[in-house]
Amino acid sequence: MAKQGQVRAWYFSHLSGAECRGGAETALHLAAKQLILEHRSVALPPLVVNFSRQHPKFGLFERSKSIDLPEKIWRMSDARAESSIGTYIADIAGTLDDRTEVVVEVKVHHEVEPEKAEYLRDNLVPCVEIDLFPLLEESVNLQKLAWHVLECTTNRRWVSNSGYAALKAQLLAEYNAWVAEKSKNAPDLPCRQYEVKKQPPSKVGEANARYRAKPDDMKRLELRMVLGLTGDNVWPRHLEVLVREGATAIPAPLDIWQGETFAQFIYDPTGQRQDTKRFSLPQVYEWFSGRFGTSELVRFQVSAALRLFLGYLTSCGFLERHGDAFTVLHGALRPPSRPKSRVRPATSPETPPVVTRPKPIVVRRSWTWRELWPFEDVAVARAAEAIGRFAGTAFNAERFVRSLYDMSVEPSEAAVKRLVAECEGNADAAFDLLKYIGVVEESWRMLRVGVEPPWRRA
């Protein structure tokens, strides 16, 4: 529903009771693809290969290789959205100057499917996936989004790269050499003498291990006592929040890991904390991984789940967020009450009168002028193509476009139809013609009379 008041900037809102669950994800996904199509360039991440093997005699072998690719950035001679790559559809498919076909995938909620990734690797199609999921919890303008999509290198990964197999082969060769060296130095000693001796666990590590060994019911009981929930007190809804990513990598139920995190970093049982408590997402992850024993291999998923949960607590009023840093605003168990909306003071007689906007004129199906018009010659060609489809065979396309582009103010619906009729076209199809040319679009907004058009504004 269009909100077109006299004080605030015009905006859209949902109708009462309406839902749009995927609206933010879809808008972010479409905007990112449009930026890539317009700029036809994407920064590339370094190529990183993590290698891990567990040998039955000699223990764990872990190595990682990372190389910065010489090209650093893809500059595409052409880019196409929703393009077919074999039996799959790519978000963006493009061609480099050396005629190499490349693919850019935009992840907001769903990453590239394993089958699709395998197809790209088997067919040697380079592919980069850009992860914009963290931006859903932030306020993003177009400039910031453009940086995350086109320039940032830490929010993307290689799905397919021809150099990946070579790096992995190098690490496998190092592993085989490591095994051979171990076997050569001590071929006859018992295997147990070659097991890596682990450092004795710290007191915190021992406490975390004891905690993980407890059954979930006991953990819940202890957590309720810590949070002061006795008897039939209902478990808080903000400590059992469904998150869209990463929760499956955490070996604990939602209420337990969210309640423990809340108790550790936010909860103030006395309500008399004088100092301001601050923490960062990495600090939460380090504590969390020790508490629940999550592997480093799922660090990204666990961090995503924690970021979403802390973002929800921020929206509830518990925290104030600055990137990945948080400040505790409210340490009680229950969320703070919402502040009442301020009452606007009455307008004094000295207050200058509000300048009213021109009254909108309702037009068929609701149209608004596009901010960017095609070049005049392109518009003439498109209008000529529309002859017989929208305007009629006698339609003077060139006269119509020249007259339209020379207008100094936005014309009304009647003026548009009158101009089409003067050029011997079908007035009833006027807005279908304008849409085909590319100067209007269907919208909840409406054409306005006597307003300077967007293509003439400074």
C-alpha positions as MATLAB code, in Angstrom:
seq = 'MAKQGQVRAWYFSHLSGAECRGGAETALHLAAKQLILEHRSVALPPLVVNFSRQHPKFGLFERSKSIDLPEKIWRMSDARAESSIGTYIADIAGTLDDRTEVVVEVKVHHEVEPEKAEYLRDNLVPCVEIDLFPLLEESVNLQKLAWHVLECTTNRRWVSNSGYAALKAQLLAEYNAWVAEKSKNAPDLPCRQYEVKKQPPSKVGEANARYRAKPDDMKRLELRMVLGLTGDNVWPRHLEVLVREGATAIPAPLDIWQGETFAQFIYDPTGQRQDTKRFSLPQVYEWFSGRFGTSELVRFQVSAALRLFLGYLTSCGFLERHGDAFTVLHGALRPPSRPKSRVRPATSPETPPVVTRPKPIVVRRSWTWRELWPFEDVAVARAAEAIGRFAGTAFNAERFVRSLYDMSVEPSEAAVKRLVAECEGNADAAFDLLKYIGVVEESWRMLRVGVEPPWRRA';
ca = [
       0.000    0.000    0.000;
       1.378    3.438   -0.972;
       1.825    5.911    1.895;
       1.715    9.418    0.389;
       1.454   11.864    3.260;
       2.372   15.520    3.487;
       5.147   15.223    6.117;
       7.156   12.013    5.674;
       8.765   10.850    2.432;
       6.498    8.608    0.387;
       6.967    4.897    1.047;
       5.240    1.507    0.835;
       3.817   -0.628    3.644;
       2.089   -3.991    3.880;
      -1.672   -4.135    4.056;
      -3.026   -5.056    7.507;
      -2.330   -8.721    8.172;
      -0.304   -9.190    4.986;
       2.964  -11.115    5.090;
       5.966  -11.067    2.836;
       8.394  -13.561    4.362;
      10.905  -13.556    1.541;
      10.643   -9.890    0.596;
      13.954   -8.730    2.081;
      15.888  -11.717    0.721;
      14.414  -11.279   -2.753;
      15.057   -7.533   -2.835;
      18.690   -8.000   -1.735;
      19.207  -10.775   -4.289;
      17.734   -8.746   -7.172;
      19.636   -5.578   -6.247;
      22.957   -7.475   -6.100;
      22.377   -9.048   -9.525;
      21.454   -5.653  -10.985;
      24.708   -4.136   -9.687;
      26.754   -6.902  -11.312;
      24.877   -6.507  -14.599;
      25.490   -2.756  -14.618;
      29.181   -2.796  -13.629;
      30.142   -6.170  -15.151;
      32.966   -6.575  -12.654;
      33.413   -8.682   -9.508;
      36.363   -8.821   -7.096;
      37.787  -12.305   -6.574;
      38.664  -13.972   -3.254;
      41.966  -15.781   -2.701;
      41.968  -19.473   -3.515;
      42.143  -21.421   -0.225;
      42.311  -25.199    0.197;
      42.012  -26.777    3.658;
      43.323  -30.342    3.893;
      42.783  -32.698    6.841;
      43.577  -36.421    7.208;
      43.511  -38.642   10.297;
      46.178  -41.353   10.168;
      45.509  -44.437   12.349;
      49.094  -44.486   13.644;
      50.452  -40.961   13.415;
      47.438  -38.843   14.286;
      46.041  -35.765   12.580;
      47.601  -34.082    9.550;
      46.208  -30.590    8.817;
      47.479  -28.143    6.251;
      46.105  -25.152    4.385;
      47.274  -23.500    1.183;
      46.201  -20.086    0.000;
      47.173  -18.189   -3.126;
      46.191  -14.732   -4.362;
      45.112  -15.014   -7.960;
      46.922  -12.655  -10.347;
      43.756  -11.327  -12.007;
      42.156  -10.138   -8.686;
      38.958   -9.123  -10.472;
      36.698  -10.377  -13.245;
      35.867   -7.789  -15.883;
      33.167   -9.230  -18.100;
      32.600   -8.146  -21.695;
      28.977   -9.199  -21.244;
      26.815  -10.373  -18.343;
      23.466  -12.170  -18.374;
      21.034  -12.795  -15.515;
      19.294  -16.156  -14.996;
      21.315  -17.726  -17.812;
      21.384  -21.451  -18.564;
      24.575  -23.355  -17.764;
      23.924  -26.898  -18.924;
      20.860  -28.091  -17.038;
      21.247  -25.410  -14.341;
      20.434  -21.692  -14.114;
      23.182  -19.275  -13.069;
      22.389  -16.038  -11.214;
      24.891  -14.223  -13.458;
      26.782  -15.756  -16.383;
      29.405  -13.682  -18.157;
      32.264  -13.797  -20.618;
      35.759  -12.467  -19.934;
      37.917  -10.781  -22.570;
      39.674  -14.112  -23.289;
      36.224  -15.655  -24.001;
      36.232  -17.662  -20.757;
      32.723  -18.365  -19.473;
      32.340  -17.520  -15.755;
      29.476  -17.705  -13.252;
      28.646  -15.478  -10.263;
      26.153  -16.787   -7.693;
      24.534  -14.539   -5.063;
      23.753  -16.222   -1.743;
      21.247  -14.661    0.601;
      19.618  -17.698    2.139;
      20.516  -20.701   -0.030;
      24.038  -21.567   -1.157;
      24.926  -23.309   -4.406;
      23.538  -26.849   -4.462;
      26.178  -29.632   -4.287;
      24.994  -31.081   -7.618;
      25.313  -27.718   -9.355;
      28.762  -27.114   -7.827;
      29.912  -30.555   -8.987;
      28.644  -29.840  -12.516;
      30.585  -26.544  -12.640;
      33.791  -28.236  -11.440;
      33.446  -31.164  -13.851;
      32.942  -28.781  -16.773;
      35.723  -26.401  -15.655;
      33.391  -23.408  -15.350;
      34.880  -20.893  -12.865;
      32.300  -19.818  -10.290;
      32.347  -17.408   -7.323;
      29.593  -17.265   -4.693;
      28.962  -13.940   -2.882;
      27.425  -14.289    0.586;
      25.101  -11.376    1.488;
      23.200  -13.143    4.261;
      24.701  -11.003    7.103;
      23.351   -7.842    5.429;
      19.757   -8.893    6.171;
      20.231   -7.745    9.765;
      21.784   -4.393    8.816;
      20.618   -1.102    7.348;
      22.109   -1.041    3.853;
      22.092    1.745    1.297;
      22.970    1.273   -2.366;
      26.556    2.486   -1.936;
      27.267    0.040    0.893;
      25.614   -2.819   -0.996;
      27.712   -2.035   -4.099;
      30.897   -2.329   -2.016;
      29.834   -5.700   -0.559;
      28.841   -7.028   -4.002;
      31.585   -5.635   -6.254;
      34.677   -4.944   -4.116;
      34.714   -6.883   -0.843;
      36.750  -10.116   -0.984;
      36.012  -11.595    2.452;
      32.342  -12.408    1.815;
      32.829  -14.756   -1.136;
      34.263  -18.153   -1.927;
      35.273  -20.209   -4.914;
      32.691  -22.801   -5.913;
      34.701  -23.890   -8.936;
      38.301  -23.057   -9.865;
      40.711  -25.049  -12.008;
      43.551  -24.351   -9.569;
      41.744  -26.049   -6.681;
      42.597  -29.590   -7.822;
      46.291  -28.711   -8.233;
      46.514  -27.262   -4.713;
      44.735  -30.263   -3.241;
      47.132  -32.591   -5.072;
      50.085  -30.710   -3.541;
      48.663  -31.126   -0.050;
      47.997  -34.807   -0.661;
      51.619  -35.237   -1.762;
      52.784  -33.500    1.428;
      50.588  -35.844    3.461;
      52.036  -38.948    1.776;
      55.575  -37.642    2.358;
      54.721  -36.982    6.010;
      53.428  -40.547    6.448;
      56.520  -41.983    4.721;
      58.865  -39.977    6.955;
      57.022  -41.068   10.106;
      57.099  -44.710    9.025;
      60.802  -44.550    8.140;
      61.908  -43.078   11.460;
      60.080  -45.571   13.698;
      58.844  -48.615   11.773;
      58.816  -51.162   14.615;
      57.616  -49.285   17.687;
      54.046  -49.727   18.930;
      51.524  -47.401   17.419;
      50.528  -45.938   20.742;
      54.002  -44.388   21.174;
      53.390  -42.237   18.107;
      50.100  -40.838   19.160;
      50.267  -37.122   19.700;
      50.186  -36.372   23.396;
      47.471  -33.887   24.136;
      47.916  -31.081   26.591;
      46.046  -31.641   29.838;
      42.707  -29.818   29.739;
      42.342  -26.557   31.624;
      39.831  -26.107   34.414;
      37.516  -24.288   32.014;
      37.883  -27.130   29.525;
      37.102  -29.707   32.187;
      34.022  -27.728   33.293;
      32.813  -27.487   29.694;
      33.331  -31.214   29.196;
      31.301  -31.982   32.330;
      28.572  -29.626   31.080;
      28.372  -31.327   27.687;
      28.065  -34.725   29.355;
      24.910  -33.709   31.223;
      21.494  -34.629   29.785;
      19.475  -31.812   28.233;
      16.817  -31.916   30.952;
      19.418  -31.240   33.620;
      20.901  -28.393   31.566;
      17.435  -26.840   31.257;
      16.789  -27.155   34.991;
      20.099  -25.500   35.900;
      19.533  -22.761   33.320;
      16.074  -21.970   34.700;
      17.605  -21.595   38.156;
      20.289  -19.235   36.834;
      17.667  -17.089   35.073;
      15.322  -17.104   38.083;
      12.561  -19.071   36.356;
      10.827  -21.079   39.069;
       7.610  -23.018   39.169;
       5.355  -22.589   36.154;
       7.127  -19.554   34.707;
       7.004  -19.758   30.929;
      10.287  -19.935   29.030;
      10.934  -16.562   27.307;
      10.124  -16.521   23.598;
      13.252  -14.492   22.807;
      15.410  -17.388   24.080;
      13.981  -19.932   21.667;
      14.256  -18.087   18.351;
      14.228  -19.979   15.077;
      17.248  -18.854   13.050;
      17.488  -19.293    9.327;
      21.052  -20.545    9.122;
      23.657  -22.369   11.177;
      21.509  -23.897   13.947;
      21.928  -27.423   12.583;
      25.696  -27.165   13.186;
      25.174  -26.594   16.927;
      24.913  -29.827   19.010;
      22.299  -28.437   21.396;
      18.591  -27.494   21.301;
      17.621  -23.874   20.568;
      16.458  -23.018   24.084;
      19.645  -24.333   25.680;
      22.280  -22.659   23.529;
      20.362  -19.388   23.327;
      19.623  -19.361   27.056;
      23.273  -20.097   27.933;
      24.485  -17.327   25.605;
      22.003  -14.860   27.091;
      23.008  -15.770   30.660;
      26.723  -15.496   29.891;
      26.803  -12.177   28.038;
      23.611  -10.207   28.793;
      21.732  -11.304   31.902;
      22.118   -9.164   35.032;
      20.263  -10.880   37.911;
      20.695   -7.940   40.324;
      19.881   -5.169   37.882;
      22.588   -3.029   39.531;
      25.391   -3.295   36.987;
      27.136    0.080   36.912;
      29.655   -0.444   34.129;
      28.662   -0.758   30.483;
      29.111   -4.306   29.243;
      30.422   -4.772   25.713;
      31.401   -7.832   23.724;
      32.036   -8.864   20.129;
      30.815  -11.715   17.974;
      34.282  -13.401   17.898;
      34.333  -13.355   21.731;
      30.914  -14.993   21.816;
      32.049  -17.630   19.314;
      35.213  -18.489   21.279;
      33.222  -19.024   24.469;
      30.452  -20.825   22.599;
      32.782  -23.279   20.816;
      34.320  -24.295   24.137;
      30.981  -24.553   25.899;
      29.253  -26.683   23.258;
      32.277  -28.296   21.605;
      31.640  -27.086   18.043;
      34.272  -27.893   15.448;
      36.313  -25.256   13.630;
      35.004  -26.753   10.394;
      31.546  -25.300   11.123;
      32.767  -21.935   12.411;
      30.994  -20.041    9.625;
      27.625  -21.727   10.258;
      27.823  -21.286   14.046;
      28.847  -17.620   13.692;
      25.895  -17.052   11.343;
      23.465  -18.539   13.883;
      24.930  -16.429   16.701;
      24.802  -13.283   14.570;
      21.125  -13.849   13.808;
      20.267  -14.536   17.456;
      22.124  -11.455   18.717;
      20.499   -9.418   15.960;
      17.093  -10.524   17.210;
      17.997   -9.515   20.776;
      19.084   -6.146   19.372;
      15.652   -5.663   17.799;
      14.078   -6.574   21.173;
      16.022   -3.765   22.904;
      18.566   -5.828   24.863;
      21.584   -4.789   22.792;
      22.937   -2.000   20.642;
      24.885   -3.189   17.634;
      27.916   -1.680   15.900;
      28.944   -4.109   13.171;
      30.103   -7.242   15.034;
      30.351   -5.417   18.390;
      27.480   -5.215   20.900;
      26.680   -3.073   23.926;
      24.241   -4.317   26.581;
      21.371   -1.842   27.039;
      19.005   -4.003   29.097;
      20.145   -6.832   31.360;
      16.801   -8.043   32.723;
      15.287  -11.337   31.633;
      12.237   -9.789   29.971;
      12.527   -7.324   27.057;
      12.186   -3.613   27.795;
       8.818   -2.006   27.144;
       8.424   -0.243   23.834;
       8.613    3.569   24.107;
       5.378    5.330   23.360;
       5.294    7.310   20.150;
       5.846   10.996   20.683;
       2.885   13.304   20.249;
       3.585   16.031   17.738;
       3.096   19.527   19.193;
       0.339   21.666   17.785;
       1.419   23.921   14.960;
       1.940   27.487   16.167;
       0.536   30.408   14.168;
       4.094   31.492   13.297;
       4.890   28.124   11.695;
       5.047   28.563    7.918;
       2.339   26.661    6.068;
       3.181   23.214    4.733;
       3.762   23.260    1.006;
       1.250   20.851   -0.472;
       2.203   18.443   -3.191;
       0.303   18.505   -6.487;
      -2.754   16.314   -6.263;
      -2.257   12.935   -7.919;
      -4.419   11.942  -10.826;
      -5.532    8.311  -10.824;
      -4.671    6.590  -14.086;
      -5.477    3.162  -15.433;
      -3.529    0.390  -13.666;
      -1.417    3.145  -11.953;
       1.706    4.284  -13.777;
       4.743    6.371  -12.949;
       7.508    7.785  -15.121;
      10.844    5.962  -15.081;
      13.785    7.932  -13.728;
      16.025    6.854  -16.621;
      14.730    7.019  -20.180;
      16.308    5.374  -23.231;
      18.104    7.563  -25.736;
      15.734    9.420  -28.015;
      16.757    7.477  -31.125;
      16.232    4.188  -29.281;
      12.795    5.380  -28.166;
      11.872    6.244  -31.775;
      12.939    2.787  -32.933;
      10.898    1.100  -30.207;
       7.846    3.247  -31.000;
       8.159    2.276  -34.649;
       8.296   -1.398  -33.682;
       5.025   -0.938  -31.772;
       3.114    0.169  -34.887;
       0.221   -2.196  -35.410;
       0.653   -3.691  -31.937;
      -0.344   -0.808  -29.692;
      -0.601    2.349  -31.761;
      -2.072    1.520  -35.169;
      -0.556    1.379  -38.664;
      -0.851    5.151  -39.280;
       0.962    6.074  -36.066;
       3.711    8.727  -36.447;
       6.307    7.283  -34.073;
       8.991    9.930  -34.576;
       6.625   12.872  -33.981;
       5.244   11.233  -30.844;
       8.662   10.583  -29.275;
      10.072   14.031  -30.152;
       7.015   15.722  -28.608;
       7.192   13.537  -25.481;
      10.891   14.174  -24.897;
      10.426   17.952  -25.341;
       7.859   18.215  -22.524;
       9.043   20.355  -19.603;
       6.557   19.001  -17.030;
       4.969   15.623  -16.415;
       1.860   15.356  -18.597;
      -1.477   14.128  -17.302;
      -3.213   10.988  -18.485;
      -5.461   13.071  -20.750;
      -2.445   14.874  -22.249;
      -0.699   11.562  -22.961;
      -3.751   10.126  -24.682;
      -4.315   13.360  -26.612;
      -0.723   13.271  -27.924;
      -1.129    9.635  -29.024;
      -4.350   10.533  -30.842;
      -2.713   13.562  -32.533;
      -0.028   11.206  -33.852;
      -2.813    8.988  -35.273;
      -2.344    6.248  -32.677;
      -4.698    4.273  -30.454;
      -5.285    6.407  -27.354;
      -6.688    3.466  -25.359;
      -3.314    1.704  -25.656;
      -1.282    4.791  -24.711;
       0.319    3.401  -21.544;
       1.070    0.016  -23.093;
       2.915    1.951  -25.794;
       4.838    4.028  -23.227;
       5.786    0.916  -21.294;
       7.050   -0.745  -24.486;
       9.163    2.321  -25.273;
      10.583    2.219  -21.731;
       9.532    5.574  -20.241;
       6.844    4.440  -17.760;
       6.305    1.456  -15.504;
       3.364    0.041  -13.613;
       3.410    1.221  -10.011;
       1.299    1.995   -6.996;
       2.285    5.605   -7.531;
       0.384    7.770   -9.973;
       1.231   10.333  -12.647;
       1.087   13.889  -11.369;
       0.207   17.059  -13.263;
       2.486   20.095  -13.431;
       5.498   18.508  -11.718;
       8.999   18.776  -13.125;
       9.785   15.327  -14.571;
      12.579   13.228  -13.005;
      14.668   13.272  -16.193;
      14.943   17.085  -15.932;
      15.699   17.387  -12.229;
      19.185   18.370  -11.065;
];
